[in-house]
């Protein structure tokens, strides 16, 4: 039977099952360097290998009370790292395929056109800005800019002077310019 740091493996297992952190640390320090080198033979990257081994030891500690080795810890550790490394490579291959597909899709699909999102964001900000307008001001602004009515038509429909309509539209535009200051270029194009 294998000894680690002068302690029999079976004794370490008993100590581990009872939650002995020193036994865990002894195993960790004894096997960690070799497991990292072994994992790096699969991943070809030391950082990835370290991540695989560290994740294994975290899971191992979390389940230490359920430990029932059917083989030596050495065989268990190395076969677990091999499986973890192969899973890592499989996951990386799937990720790379997804990345390649997304790159291709982003070149051709309208959903990835950045202007679409800026326009949508601007629409949302504009709606929020309009909601901040006083009711009378908002109504007149909507009649002018959304319904496309002329100032005279608005004045006639609301039974107010043309000058009041102009004042309210001017007030609305001032408020919206402040609220939408981050979109000044687009506002100019929209006539705000």
DOZAGU-655864 format. One record per residue: residue in one letter; residue number from 1; x, y, z negated of N, C-alpha, C in turn. Coordinates in steps of 0.02 Angstrom, whole numbers, plus 50000, padded with zeros to 5 digits. Layout:
! DOZAGU-655864
> rest/nr/n.c1/n.c2/n.c3/ca.c1/ca.c2/ca.c3/c.c1/c.c2/c.c3
> a/NUM/X/Y/Z/X/Y/Z/X/Y/Z
...
This chain:
! DOZAGU-655864
> rest/nr/n.c1/n.c2/n.c3/ca.c1/ca.c2/ca.c3/c.c1/c.c2/c.c3
> x/1/50043/49941/50000/50000/50000/50000/50045/50062/50000
> x/2/50023/50112/50036/50060/50175/50045/50062/50215/49980
> x/3/50120/50247/49968/50126/50293/49912/50138/50363/49939
> x/4/50108/50411/49906/50116/50481/49926/50136/50519/49864
> x/5/50195/50548/49867/50221/50584/49809/50226/50538/49749
> x/6/50242/50475/49760/50251/50426/49706/50185/50400/49678
> x/7/50128/50417/49709/50063/50394/49685/50033/50348/49737
> x/8/50007/50293/49716/49975/50246/49762/49915/50279/49794
> x/9/49905/50263/49858/49849/50292/49896/49782/50276/49863
> x/10/49773/50216/49839/49709/50198/49807/49697/50240/49745
> x/11/49750/50258/49709/49742/50301/49650/49723/50372/49670
> x/12/49751/50395/49726/49734/50461/49752/49660/50463/49772
> x/13/49637/50409/49801/49566/50406/49822/49521/50411/49761
> x/14/49537/50376/49708/49497/50379/49647/49498/50450/49620
> x/15/49556/50481/49619/49561/50549/49593/49521/50598/49637
> x/16/49526/50588/49704/49489/50631/49750/49414/50626/49738
> x/17/49390/50565/49731/49318/50555/49722/49293/50589/49659
> x/18/49337/50596/49610/49317/50629/49548/49327/50705/49551
> x/19/49349/50731/49610/49356/50803/49620/49423/50831/49600
> x/20/49474/50790/49597/49542/50812/49578/49572/50851/49636
> x/21/49575/50917/49628/49602/50960/49680/49676/50950/49691
> x/22/49712/50931/49639/49784/50918/49646/49796/50859/49693
> x/23/49755/50808/49687/49761/50750/49732/49748/50772/49804
> x/24/49699/50815/49814/49684/50840/49881/49743/50880/49908
> x/25/49770/50925/49867/49827/50966/49889/49887/50923/49905
> x/26/49898/50871/49867/49954/50825/49880/49945/50793/49949
> x/27/49885/50769/49963/49871/50739/50029/49879/50791/50085
> x/28/49852/50850/50072/49855/50903/50122/49928/50918/50141
> x/29/49970/50931/50090/50040/50949/50103/50080/50891/50132
> x/30/50062/50831/50116/50097/50773/50141/50081/50761/50215
> x/31/50018/50766/50234/49997/50749/50302/49991/50808/50350
> x/32/49981/50867/50325/49967/50925/50368/50018/50935/50424
> x/33/50084/50938/50411/50131/50951/50465/50127/50899/50521
> x/34/50124/50835/50503/50121/50783/50554/50056/50784/50593
> x/35/50001/50800/50559/49936/50803/50593/49934/50862/50642
> x/36/49965/50917/50624/49967/50975/50670/50007/50957/50732
> x/37/50064/50925/50723/50105/50905/50781/50066/50856/50824
> x/38/50032/50808/50792/49993/50759/50828/49937/50793/50868
> x/39/49900/50838/50837/49845/50873/50871/49871/50916/50928
> x/40/49930/50946/50919/49957/50989/50972/49978/50949/51033
> x/41/49987/50884/51026/50000/50841/51084/49938/50839/51129
> x/42/49880/50849/51101/49818/50850/51140/49802/50920/51165
> x/43/49807/50968/51119/49785/51036/51135/49837/51077/51173
> x/44/49901/51058/51165/49957/51095/51194/49961/51166/51166
> x/45/49933/51176/51107/49933/51241/51076/49934/51232/51000
> x/46/49985/51258/50967/49994/51249/50895/49937/51281/50855
> x/47/49916/51341/50875/49862/51374/50838/49797/51334/50841
> x/48/49780/51308/50900/49720/51267/50906/49728/51203/50864
> x/49/49788/51174/50865/49801/51113/50826/49793/51127/50751
> x/50/49820/51184/50729/49812/51202/50658/49739/51211/50639
> x/51/49701/51242/50684/49630/51253/50671/49593/51186/50665
> x/52/49610/51139/50708/49578/51072/50707/49594/51037/50641
> x/53/49657/51039/50621/49678/51005/50560/49648/51039/50498
> x/54/49649/51105/50497/49620/51140/50440/49545/51127/50434
> x/55/49510/51127/50490/49438/51112/50489/49426/51041/50464
> x/56/49469/50995/50485/49462/50926/50461/49469/50923/50386
> x/57/49520/50956/50359/49531/50953/50286/49475/50988/50248
> x/58/49446/51040/50276/49389/51073/50243/49331/51023/50238
> x/59/49315/50991/50295/49261/50941/50294/49277/50883/50248
> x/60/49340/50862/50248/49362/50807/50206/49351/50824/50132
> x/61/49369/50885/50112/49360/50905/50042/49285/50910/50025
> x/62/49247/50938/50072/49175/50945/50059/49141/50878/50048
> x/63/49168/50825/50077/49138/50758/50071/49180/50711/50029
> x/64/49224/50738/49986/49270/50695/49948/49234/50646/49902
> x/65/49174/50664/49880/49138/50618/49834/49110/50557/49871
> x/66/49105/50563/49937/49077/50508/49977/49132/50464/50007
> x/67/49193/50477/49988/49250/50443/50019/49250/50368/50006
> x/68/49244/50330/50060/49249/50257/50057/49292/50236/50117
> x/69/49357/50241/50110/49400/50224/50167/49399/50148/50182
> x/70/49387/50133/50244/49387/50064/50266/49456/50046/50293
> x/71/49497/50095/50298/49566/50087/50322/49610/50132/50279
> x/72/49673/50135/50294/49717/50179/50255/49699/50252/50270
> x/73/49715/50295/50222/49703/50366/50233/49741/50391/50294
> x/74/49802/50366/50302/49842/50386/50360/49805/50371/50425
> x/75/49781/50310/50433/49744/50293/50494/49680/50334/50500
> x/76/49646/50344/50445/49585/50384/50445/49599/50456/50467
> x/77/49651/50486/50438/49670/50555/50454/49688/50562/50528
> x/78/49731/50518/50552/49755/50525/50621/49700/50509/50672
> x/79/49657/50461/50658/49602/50448/50705/49552/50505/50703
> x/80/49541/50535/50645/49496/50593/50641/49524/50652/50680
> x/81/49588/50663/50675/49619/50719/50711/49618/50706/50786
> x/82/49629/50644/50806/49625/50627/50877/49554/50642/50903
> x/83/49504/50619/50867/49434/50632/50888/49418/50707/50888
> x/84/49442/50742/50836/49431/50814/50833/49465/50851/50891
> x/85/49525/50827/50909/49561/50859/50965/49525/50846/51031
> x/86/49501/50785/51041/49465/50769/51102/49400/50808/51106
> x/87/49365/50815/51050/49304/50855/51048/49319/50928/51065
> x/88/49374/50953/51038/49396/51021/51051/49407/51031/51126
> x/89/49442/50984/51157/49457/50990/51229/49393/50986/51270
> x/90/49347/50943/51250/49283/50937/51285/49244/51003/51280
> x/91/49244/51031/51220/49210/51095/51208/49242/51151/51249
> x/92/49308/51151/51251/49344/51202/51288/49328/51197/51363
> x/93/49324/51136/51388/49308/51125/51459/49238/51150/51474
> x/94/49191/51137/51430/49122/51161/51439/49120/51237/51436
> x/95/49157/51266/51389/49160/51339/51383/49188/51370/51447
> x/96/49242/51341/51473/49273/51367/51533/49226/51363/51592
> x/97/49189/51308/51597/49140/51301/51651/49087/51356/51645
> x/98/49063/51367/51584/49013/51419/51572/49041/51488/51590
> x/99/49102/51501/51569/49133/51566/51583/49138/51576/51659
> x/100/49160/51525/51695/49167/51530/51767/49099/51542/51800
> x/101/49048/51507/51776/48980/51517/51804/48955/51587/51790
> x/102/48968/51612/51729/48945/51680/51712/48982/51733/51752
> x/103/49047/51722/51765/49084/51770/51805/49054/51773/51875
> x/104/49040/51716/51904/49011/51713/51971/48942/51745/51972
> x/105/48902/51729/51923/48835/51756/51919/48836/51832/51910
> x/106/48882/51856/51869/48886/51927/51854/48906/51968/51915
> x/107/48937/51937/51965/48956/51972/52026/48895/51984/52071
> x/108/48847/51939/52068/48794/51939/52118/48723/51952/52092
> x/109/48711/51945/52028/48642/51948/52003/48626/52018/51977
> x/110/48568/52043/51994/48549/52111/51974/48546/52120/51899
> x/111/48534/52066/51861/48529/52072/51789/48594/52095/51757
> x/112/48649/52092/51794/48714/52112/51767/48736/52180/51794
> x/113/48690/52215/51827/48705/52282/51852/48700/52330/51793
> x/114/48756/52361/51776/48759/52403/51715/48711/52462/51719
> x/115/48697/52487/51779/48651/52543/51785/48581/52524/51763
> x/116/48563/52462/51771/48497/52438/51749/48489/52449/51673
> x/117/48541/52437/51636/48537/52443/51563/48541/52515/51540
> x/118/48579/52555/51574/48582/52626/51557/48514/52658/51570
> x/119/48485/52640/51627/48419/52668/51645/48367/52646/51593
> x/120/48367/52583/51574/48319/52558/51524/48330/52593/51457
> x/121/48393/52601/51439/48409/52635/51376/48385/52707/51378
> x/122/48396/52739/51435/48374/52808/51443/48298/52813/51439
> x/123/48263/52766/51470/48190/52766/51466/48167/52761/51394
> x/124/48198/52717/51356/48179/52708/51285/48193/52772/51246
> x/125/48251/52803/51257/48268/52865/51222/48220/52921/51242
> x/126/48203/52923/51306/48156/52974/51330/48088/52966/51296
> x/127/48064/52904/51292/48001/52890/51259/48003/52912/51186
> x/128/48058/52896/51152/48066/52916/51082/48066/52992/51075
> x/129/48101/53025/51122/48103/53098/51121/48035/53129/51132
> x/130/47997/53101/51180/47930/53127/51194/47884/53117/51133
> x/131/47893/53061/51098/47853/53048/51038/47866/53099/50983
> x/132/47925/53130/50984/47942/53180/50934/47910/53249/50947
> x/133/47886/53259/51008/47857/53324/51026/47791/53335/50988
> x/134/47777/53398/50972/47711/53414/50942/47657/53393/50992
> x/135/47598/53375/50967/47545/53346/51009/47528/53388/51071
> x/136/47515/53452/51061/47497/53496/51117/47553/53500/51168
> x/137/47613/53508/51143/47673/53512/51185/47682/53447/51224
> x/138/47673/53390/51190/47680/53324/51222/47628/53316/51277
> x/139/47566/53333/51263/47512/53325/51312/47527/53365/51376
> x/140/47548/53427/51367/47563/53471/51424/47623/53444/51463
> x/141/47675/53422/51426/47734/53394/51459/47716/53332/51500
> x/142/47676/53288/51472/47656/53227/51506/47615/53243/51569
> x/143/47571/53292/51563/47531/53312/51622/47576/53338/51677
> x/144/47627/53375/51658/47673/53405/51707/47721/53353/51737
> x/145/47756/53317/51693/47810/53273/51717/47788/53203/51735
> x/146/47737/53177/51702/47716/53108/51714/47659/53107/51766
> x/147/47608/53149/51755/47552/53150/51803/47567/53193/51864
> x/148/47618/53236/51858/47639/53277/51915/47595/53337/51931
> x/149/47557/53360/51880/47513/53417/51891/47553/53482/51891
> x/150/47528/53530/51930/47559/53597/51931/47536/53635/51868
> x/151/47575/53687/51851/47559/53726/51791/47489/53755/51793
> x/152/47469/53778/51853/47402/53807/51860/47348/53755/51847
> x/153/47359/53693/51871/47310/53639/51862/47304/53621/51789
> x/154/47361/53619/51754/47361/53603/51682/47323/53657/51644
> x/155/47338/53720/51660/47305/53777/51627/47229/53774/51637
> x/156/47209/53759/51698/47138/53755/51713/47105/53696/51676
> x/157/47139/53638/51676/47110/53578/51644/47103/53587/51568
> x/158/47153/53621/51537/47152/53629/51465/47120/53695/51443
> x/159/47103/53736/51492/47072/53801/51479/47118/53845/51437
> x/160/47182/53848/51460/47232/53892/51428/47267/53931/51482
> x/161/47308/53980/51462/47342/54021/51512/47402/53982/51543
> x/162/47419/54003/51604/47477/53973/51638/47540/53986/51597
> x/163/47544/54044/51566/47602/54063/51525/47609/54016/51465
> x/164/47554/53995/51435/47556/53947/51379/47583/53880/51403
> x/165/47561/53860/51461/47586/53797/51490/47661/53801/51500
> x/166/47685/53856/51529/47758/53864/51541/47796/53864/51476
> x/167/47770/53898/51425/47803/53901/51360/47808/53831/51329
> x/168/47754/53794/51332/47753/53726/51303/47801/53679/51340
> x/169/47803/53684/51406/47849/53641/51444/47921/53660/51428
> x/170/47934/53724/51422/48002/53748/51404/48021/53723/51335
> x/171/47975/53725/51288/47986/53700/51220/48002/53625/51221
> x/172/47963/53588/51260/47973/53515/51266/48042/53500/51294
> x/173/48062/53537/51346/48127/53525/51378/48184/53539/51330
> x/174/48177/53592/51290/48230/53608/51240/48238/53551/51190
> x/175/48181/53527/51165/48183/53472/51115/48214/53410/51146
> x/176/48193/53394/51207/48218/53333/51240/48292/53339/51257
> x/177/48315/53398/51275/48387/53407/51289/48429/53392/51227
> x/178/48404/53413/51170/48440/53399/51107/48437/53324/51091
> x/179/48378/53295/51097/48370/53224/51082/48409/53178/51130
> x/180/48416/53201/51191/48448/53159/51243/48515/53187/51265
> x/181/48550/53220/51219/48613/53253/51237/48665/53205/51265
> x/182/48662/53140/51245/48711/53091/51269/48699/53072/51342
> x/183/48642/53095/51370/48624/53077/51438/48618/53138/51483
> x/184/48658/53189/51469/48652/53254/51503/48655/53246/51579
> x/185/48701/53207/51605/48708/53198/51677/48645/53168/51707
> x/186/48618/53118/51676/48558/53086/51702/48498/53133/51695
> x/187/48496/53172/51642/48440/53218/51632/48440/53270/51688
> x/188/48499/53293/51708/48504/53341/51763/48474/53312/51826
> x/189/48491/53248/51839/48464/53215/51898/48389/53207/51895
> x/190/48362/53199/51835/48290/53191/51826/48253/53257/51823
> x/191/48290/53312/51824/48258/53378/51821/48237/53399/51752
> x/192/48271/53373/51701/48255/53393/51633/48309/53442/51612
